Amino acid sequence: MDSSPTPSTARGTPPPGPPPPPRAPSAPLPRCDPQDSRAREPFELDPELAWGENDRFSEWSDSLGRHLFPLGELDHGRFFPGIDEGSEICLLETWVASFGPMPHALENLILGVMPRRFDDEHRQSDQAR
């Protein structure tokens, strides 16, 4: 029996093991329509990140006639996503827009689908007051 080391063990590296198992296919991403407006922005889901934005959430809640609750921040605090009692995710700034109802709203937020602005009619009613 030959006890001389094999080339791989002579260098101090173990011989190669079995190949790794094949990776499971990932879920396909939805296809992007050229008409969609997409811009992925960093976001965090942590309601405490909207600390100090109570007035913004309160004013938009009053203007829209529904309660909006903070979810976190988008684009490093430039925008504030919120959710209403009907599970619709909205984006608040000096305007408000909707990502739609859950669960599609979260998908839209993650994929960077532009939310639908719906404050124009509310801004006009605010100016009439």
N, C-alpha and C positions, 0 to 999 in steps of 0.2 A: 504494500500500500504506500503510495506516494504521499508524503506529508508536506510537500512544498506548497507554499501559499499560492492561491490563484491570483491572477493579476489585479483583480478588484480589491481583494483583502490585503494584498501586499501594500497598497497605497493607503490603507486605513479606512477605506469606504466600504460599506456593506454592499453585497451584490444586489442588483436591482430586484425589486419585488414585483408582484403582479401589477398590471396596469390599473389605473384608477377606474372605477365604474363610470359608465357613460352618464353625462349630466341629463337631468330631466329637462324636457323642453319647457321653456317659460311661456307664460300666457302671452298671446300676441297683443301688441298695443293697437288701439283703434287706428285706422288709417286716417291720415290728415287730409281733409278736403282743402284744396287751395283757397276756397272761399272763407274757411275758418280763420279767425285771427287768434294766434296762439303766441304766448310769451311766458315761458316758465319763469317764475320769480320764486326766490326762497321764501318759505313761510314756516311759522312755528305755531303749533296748536297748544297754547298755554294762556288761559284767560288772564293771568296776572300780568302778561306783557302789555295788556291794554290799560294798565293802571294809570289813572289820571285822565282817561278818556270818557269818564262818566257823562259829562255834558254832551259830548258827541252822540253817544248811544241814546241818551235820554231825549235829546232834541229830535233825532231821526225817528225814534220810537213814536213820539208825539205826532210828528209830521206824517208818518206812514200809517198810523193807527194800529200798530202792532208792537209787541215788546221784542226788542233786540237785545241779545245777550252776547258779550264778547267771547270770542274763541281763541284769539291770539293776535299775531301780526303777520303782515305780508310785506315783502321787500324791505326788511329791516326796520319796520315801524312806520313806513310811509303810508300803509293802508291797514285797516283793521277789519278782519272778517268777523262776522257775528252770525248768530242763528236765531230765528224767531220761534214762536211756540208751534208753528206749523212745520218745523224742520226745514225751512228754506234758509240757505246760507247766503248772506248778503256781504258786500264789501263796502265799508264806510270810509269816506274821506270828506271833502267838502261837497260831495255828491254821494249817491248810494246806487249800487248795482246788485244784481242777483246772479248767483251761480246756479239757481234753480233749487228744486227740492232734493232732499237726500233720497237715495244714496248717490244719484247722478251728480249732485252738487260737489261732492268730495272728489269724484273723478274729474270733473271740470277744473276744480282748483288744482289738483295734482298735475293734470295735463297742460295747464296754462291756457285753457279756453277763456277768451275774453268774456267777462260777465256782462249781462244785459243791463244797461242803465235804465232806470225807471223813475228818476227823480224830477225830470223836466216838468211834468204836470204838477208835482208837489211843490216845486220851487215857485211856479206861477201862483199857486193857491196861497203860499206863504207870503208872497209880495202883496197879495190882495188884502191881507189882514191889517 
